[in-house]
Amino acid sequence: MELAALNPAQRTKSLQGVFDRDITNNPSFKFKCKQISPTPKDGEIKMSTLFTHLTTVITNKTTRKREFDNDRAIRLHWVKYHIDENKKTNMLVFSVKEPDGNRTYIYDKDENYVIVLEPLRKKNEYYLLTAYYVKGKDAKRNKFDKKYIRRLSEVL
């Protein structure tokens, strides 16, 4: 996906089109036969929140300010590809008990790309929390290989 030649409004429109095609308007957006919903916020499900998580990164941890992240944005179309489990090799798909609840990870080791889902106990569905290109110290220290060691016996 080429975004560098677009101004911010054009870029957002282009990315929103991919997001709507693959996620918002996709009634079969499922992983392992479980429906995927956007992340909850204040008790409401908001697609705009999910779109923001998939195309921006936190630049100020104190204020939680987010800014456009080209590495995430150019890979937006990868979300559906990986959710549909089209790639079979060099993938880690696993669930882990985390301090804030269970998480299911879809990690592409070749591309250093991860999708994070939150399985819901009371429903047969997931929340899509985020997806991003793993870079910097997380990529170098194999953060997801270490999580994989702590994986649960089944994918939730």
C-alpha positions in Angstrom: 0.0 0.0 0.0 1.5 3.3 -1.1 0.6 6.2 1.2 3.6 8.6 0.9 2.2 10.5 -2.0 -1.1 11.3 -0.3 -2.0 14.2 1.9 -3.5 13.4 5.3 -7.1 13.6 4.2 -6.5 11.4 1.1 -4.5 9.0 3.2 -7.3 8.7 5.8 -9.9 8.2 3.0 -7.8 5.5 1.4 -7.2 3.7 4.7 -10.8 4.0 5.7 -11.8 2.3 2.5 -9.6 -0.7 3.3 -10.8 -0.8 6.9 -14.5 -0.6 5.8 -14.0 -3.3 3.2 -12.1 -5.8 5.4 -13.6 -5.1 8.8 -16.6 -2.7 9.1 -18.6 -4.1 6.2 -17.4 -7.7 6.5 -20.1 -9.8 8.1 -17.8 -12.9 8.1 -14.9 -11.1 9.9 -14.2 -14.2 12.1 -11.2 -16.0 13.6 -11.6 -19.7 14.3 -15.4 -19.4 13.6 -15.8 -16.7 16.3 -17.1 -13.3 15.3 -14.6 -10.4 15.8 -15.8 -7.0 17.1 -14.0 -3.8 17.5 -12.5 -2.8 20.9 -15.0 -1.6 23.5 -14.6 1.9 24.9 -16.7 3.2 27.7 -19.2 0.4 27.3 -19.7 1.1 23.6 -18.2 -0.5 20.5 -16.7 2.1 18.3 -15.2 1.4 14.9 -13.3 4.7 15.0 -11.4 3.6 18.0 -10.3 0.4 16.3 -9.4 2.3 13.1 -7.2 4.6 15.2 -5.5 1.7 16.9 -4.7 0.1 13.5 -3.2 3.3 11.9 -1.6 5.3 14.7 0.8 4.8 17.6 1.0 6.4 21.0 3.7 9.1 21.0 3.1 10.4 24.5 2.4 7.8 27.2 1.3 10.5 29.7 -1.3 12.1 27.5 -2.0 9.0 25.4 -1.5 11.2 22.3 -1.6 9.1 19.1 0.0 10.0 15.7 -0.2 8.4 12.3 2.2 5.4 12.0 3.1 4.5 8.4 4.3 1.1 9.5 0.9 0.2 10.9 -1.1 1.9 8.2 0.6 0.3 5.2 -0.1 -3.1 6.7 -3.8 -2.5 7.4 -4.8 -4.9 4.7 -2.8 -7.6 6.5 -5.3 -7.8 9.3 -7.9 -9.7 7.2 -5.2 -11.9 5.5 -3.9 -13.1 8.9 -7.4 -13.4 10.5 -8.4 -15.6 7.6 -5.3 -17.7 8.4 -4.1 -17.5 4.8 -0.5 -17.8 5.8 0.4 -21.2 7.2 4.1 -21.2 7.7 6.2 -19.5 10.4 3.1 -18.3 12.3 2.6 -18.4 16.1 -1.1 -18.6 17.0 -1.6 -18.9 20.8 -3.4 -17.6 23.8 -1.8 -16.3 27.0 -3.1 -15.3 30.4 -2.0 -11.7 30.9 -2.4 -9.5 34.0 -5.4 -7.7 32.4 -7.1 -10.8 31.0 -6.6 -13.5 28.3 -5.1 -12.5 25.0 -4.9 -14.4 21.7 -2.0 -13.5 19.5 -1.5 -14.1 15.8 2.2 -13.5 15.1 3.8 -13.6 11.7 7.5 -14.3 12.5 8.6 -13.6 8.9 7.0 -10.2 8.8 7.2 -9.2 12.5 3.5 -8.5 12.5 1.1 -9.2 15.3 -2.7 -9.1 15.8 -4.0 -9.1 19.3 -7.4 -10.4 20.1 -9.3 -10.6 23.4 -11.5 -13.7 23.7 -14.8 -13.1 25.5 -15.9 -15.6 28.1 -19.6 -15.1 27.9 -19.9 -14.9 24.2 -18.3 -16.9 21.4 -16.5 -13.9 20.0 -13.3 -11.8 20.2 -12.5 -8.2 20.5 -9.9 -7.0 18.0 -7.6 -4.9 20.3 -4.9 -4.0 17.8 -2.5 -5.1 15.1 1.0 -3.7 14.4 4.4 -4.1 12.9 6.8 -5.2 15.7 10.0 -3.2 15.6 12.8 -1.9 17.8 13.6 -3.7 21.0 10.4 -5.8 21.0 11.5 -7.4 17.6 15.1 -7.9 18.8 14.3 -9.6 22.0 11.6 -11.9 20.5 8.8 -10.6 22.8 6.3 -13.0 21.2 8.5 -16.0 21.3 8.7 -15.4 25.1 4.9 -15.1 25.3 4.6 -18.3 23.3 6.5 -20.2 25.9 3.8 -19.2 28.4 0.9 -20.1 26.1 -2.2 -21.8 27.3 -2.9 -25.4 26.1 -5.5 -24.2 23.6 -6.3 -21.1 21.6 -9.2 -19.4 23.4 
